Amino acid sequence: MSEAKKASDLFVECLEAEGVEYVFGVPGEENLDLLESLSDSKQIKLVLTRHEQGAGFMAATYGRHTGKTGVFLATLGPGATNMVTAVAYSQLGGMPTLAITGQKPIKHSKQGRFQILDVVAMMHPITKFAHQLASGDNIPSRIREAFRLAEEEKPGATHLELPEDIAAEDAFTQPLPRSVARRPSAEEKAVRQAVKAIEASKKPVLVIGAGANRKLTGRMLYQFIEKTGIPFVTTQMGKGVIDERHPLFLGCAALSAGDFCHRAIDDADLIINVGHDVIEKPPFFMEHDGTQVIHVSNNTAEVDPVYFPQIEVIGDIANAIWQIKQDIVPQQTWSRDRMLEYRAADIAHSDPLEQDTRFPIFPPHLVRQIRQAMPEDGIICLDNGVYKIWFARNYPTYLPNTVLLDNALASMGAGLPSAMMSAMLYPERKVMAVCGDGGFMMNSQELETAVRLGLNLSVLILRDDAYGMIRWKQANMGFKDWGLTYGNPDFVQYAESYGAIGHRVTSSVHLRDILSHTLETPGVHLIDCPVDYTENDQILNHDIKDLSAKL
Ligand SMILES: Cc1ncc(C[n+]2csc(CCOP(=O)(O)OP(=O)(O)O)c2C)c(N)n1
């Protein structure tokens, strides 16, 4: 038994033992013991945000970039309910987090049920682990368990509730050391089966998904592609795993179906699907007696009506790809010409659109301008709106985690906090949030946090004065244009009221200069950029589908 110490001090020691650098959050009075203990930490910085969602999106983005658990904090009841979207975001998106909430004393309380919700039950279905600490002595094991589960493949969200009386009691235990567990390797038999199927196929294609977005996996996939010459498509969250300037890149599955890259996949007779997670919008739909699919992942495929792979290679993905690459003998009979034709047609279609300098700004032109303004390792963080499709399709991505987007929960409101976290982690790199006016306003109050933290950051607001994505779907489904427009603040004045720097795009000629200026100049920049969404439906829903079908 260790010496007695306050449980909240032990809690902070355990976080320190896990290597935690930041705790993001909005404390309530139920967290005050923990706050006091945090104030003594030389390792952990408290980052106060203006909404629990901002804290959670930042913590999740920390997890996404580093693979380490991002930690965020809130009070009971309303603080916990405000956390929920960010918890779900990290769980579905595979980003390791620990959400900590306070609670009224669980042994003796004189407050009736004021503010009390069963937060652990609420967190249960959206986390890998949700637990109420009922004794200070259990803190080390429960924290270790939370971090283990958060970081283990598939990474995700965990939750611990620390009630006031438990935080204040004496504890007699000490932090547990982090354990290093190697992931099991794929079985040789499964590898052989996959190699045989690929060698026997005529037109294999590789699809790279969210789970492949790990450093070593990217390197192995690159070697695999170089050795075999098999072309590849990515999902939205697989973007950047391999440099998209690679001549065998066939596109990103940003639309649901009918895009050039979907036709290329349709042309294949075998799909090697690496790191796929059914939580992402499917890059292809499986059919009975259709194309054969090999699932290469850390976990077996979750069965879904559109996903039931015939061959599974389960184990550490990087190692599995390495094993397949070592064994495989590239075949003269493999053909990829047709797939590359689709890619060429895609580029020929996009190119003139990207050069269209109309004003308000045309989305494909905007995408190209941002790509040209951003350095290779610059990071763009997308909120959720119709522009996400344009960026996923048309923004060539060169390095992993340089396009952060959410194709899992697909929640609005994460663009700004996730860019803030990126700017904090990589102060030497250029970072830009790209948000719709709707998504930006969902967490715009975090501008104050960004200014307070002294971040260097550009925030581009695509202004159409509407929930554009839904307006597009409304038009597409033949409904009348109704109920989806709103007004906006003057974004330049809005920025200035926070101590940020406001810019207004008034012509497409100036767009590039403004982008370059904000990326080069320190401070938080907000750019009000009017967009022209009038052709979204025509291009994304008709032109692309018609053109690719005719090829
Ligand atoms: C939190 C949340 N609420 C609602 C939605 C549904 N939704 C998806 S996109 C969208 C509109 C986004 O509007 P905006 O941010 O202005 O971007 P735009 O599509 O206009 O470019 C809505 C309401 C969502 N994904 N997330």
The ligand as an ORCA input file, in Angstrom:
! r2SCAN-3c Opt
* xyz 1 1
  C     -24.175     18.980    -36.190
  C     -24.819     18.743    -37.513
  N     -26.056     19.222    -37.758
  C     -26.640     19.024    -38.952
  C     -25.978     18.330    -39.935
  C     -26.663     18.102    -41.284
  N     -25.938     18.924    -42.280
  C     -24.958     18.403    -43.059
  S     -24.241     19.530    -44.031
  C     -25.287     20.729    -43.501
  C     -25.214     22.120    -44.047
  C     -23.854     22.726    -43.888
  O     -23.956     24.099    -44.133
  P     -22.679     24.975    -44.177
  O     -21.798     24.697    -43.025
  O     -23.048     26.386    -44.385
  O     -21.891     24.419    -45.443
  P     -22.383     24.392    -46.974
  O     -22.969     23.046    -47.236
  O     -23.373     25.512    -47.148
  O     -21.126     24.618    -47.746
  C     -26.173     20.254    -42.521
  C     -27.210     21.070    -41.852
  C     -24.706     17.818    -39.629
  N     -23.993     17.105    -40.493
  N     -24.134     18.061    -38.431
*
